Amino acid sequence: MVKHVILWTLKDELFLMLDSTFDDEEALKAYAVNPAHMAVADGKVRPYTKTRSCLDFKI
């Protein structure tokens, strides 16, 4: 399994964290380019984000 953790600093200095689990690295890679995921990231997250940090690790 792969744990996918993202931390954002939003433009108004609020912090947001997302923690997801995937079966393997291939599933994480497929999620990263999924059109539904990209639409949410581009339309609902990136416009309000100042910085982003990501950590992926096997569990």
N, C-alpha and C positions, 0 to 999 in steps of 0.2 A: 504494500500500500504506500501511497505517497500523500503526505500532508502538504497542503498549499496554503500559506499564510500571507496575506497582504495587509499592509498598514498604509493608510493614506493620511496626509495632512490636508484638510480641506482649505479652501481659500480664506475662510473666516477663522482659521486656526483651530477648528475642531478636528478631532482624530476619529478615524473609522477603521475597524479591523474586520477582515473576513477570514474565516478558517474553513477550508474545504478538505475533503478526503477523496482520493481517487484510487481505483484498484491498482493502477500502475502508471508508469511515465507516459505510455502511449495514450491512455485515457486523459491524462492531464493535457497533453499536446493537442488532442482532438477538441477538448473543451476550449482551449485558448483561441482556436480559430473558428469555433462554431458561430454561425451567423446570428443566432439569438443572443449569445453571450456578447458578441461584438456590438450588436445594436444597443444593448444595455450599457456596456462600457463607454461607447461613444456618445450616447445620448443622455445618460443619467449619472455617470460617474466623472469622466474626464473633464467636462466643462466646469466642475466644481472643485477639482483637485489641484493642489499646489505641488505636492510631492507624493511619490509612491515608492514603497520598498516591498520586496517580495522575497520569501524564503520557501523553498521546496526541500523536503527531506523524506527519506524512506522511514516507515515505521514498521 
